[in-house]
Amino acid sequence: MHLTEFQRLIEEIYFKKDSARGLEGTHMWFCEEVGELTRALRRGQTEDLEGEFADVLAWLASMASMVGIELEAAACKKYAEGCPRCSSTPCSCG
């Protein structure tokens, strides 16, 4: 599944509910999921990492949809030429 397909899937599942909650409320849930990912990383809970990364990506995709951003296009536009600052791959910024 490509990122655009994933974003469409998350829209089908959650867009109505997340839109009703609003961007601010949805962002709060996103931050909570980032916190859960942070805890799993700090505690070395490798069995939880896959799900936590997926949750963070789902909430990010939902917020992007709410404001009309296509994540795949935005990511490609910003990083297609390498590091946005130095244009190198790998990054050679100091």
Rosetta blueprint (number, residue, H / E / L):
1 M L
2 H L
3 L H
4 T H
5 E H
6 F H
7 Q H
8 R H
9 L H
10 I H
11 E H
12 E H
13 I H
14 Y H
15 F H
16 K H
17 K H
18 D H
19 S H
20 A H
21 R H
22 G L
23 L H
24 E H
25 G H
26 T H
27 H H
28 M H
29 W H
30 F H
31 C H
32 E H
33 E H
34 V H
35 G H
36 E H
37 L H
38 T H
39 R H
40 A H
41 L H
42 R H
43 R L
44 G L
45 Q L
46 T H
47 E H
48 D H
49 L H
50 E H
51 G H
52 E H
53 F H
54 A H
55 D H
56 V H
57 L H
58 A H
59 W H
60 L H
61 A H
62 S H
63 M H
64 A H
65 S H
66 M H
67 V L
68 G L
69 I L
70 E L
71 L H
72 E H
73 A H
74 A H
75 A H
76 C H
77 K H
78 K H
79 Y H
80 A L
81 E L
82 G L
83 C L
84 P L
85 R L
86 C L
87 S L
88 S L
89 T L
90 P L
91 C L
92 S L
93 C L
94 G L
